[in-house]
Amino acid sequence: MKVTITARKMQVPQSFPDYADKKLDSKLSKFFGEEADAKITMTEHKNQIILELTVKYNNMIFRAERTAEDKNCLLYTSPSPRD
C-alpha cells in the first residue's frame, strides 16, 4: 500500500510516517491489496489535531477521521475496541 502523508498548519512528527506505515499495514492489509493508495492528512484546528485517512482501491474510496486534543494522544495511544 502506497502511503502519502501531508500536514496543514502543522509539521508531521518525525516518527509518525513509520508508525503510520506499520499501523496501516497491520490493520488494512487484509482488506486492501498492494495497489491501494492511502493518503493521511493531518490538520491542527482550534487546538485539536485531526487525522483524515482516505484509501482508494478498486475504483472505490474509503474514508475515516479521528480527532484529539493532544498530538500524543492521537498518534500513540493503544487502539480503541472498534479499531
Secondary structure, 3 states (H helix, E strand, C coil): CEEEEEEECCCCCCCHHHHHHHHHHHHHCCCCCCCCEEEEEEEEECCEEEEEEEEEECCEEEEEEEEECCHHHHHHCCCCCCC
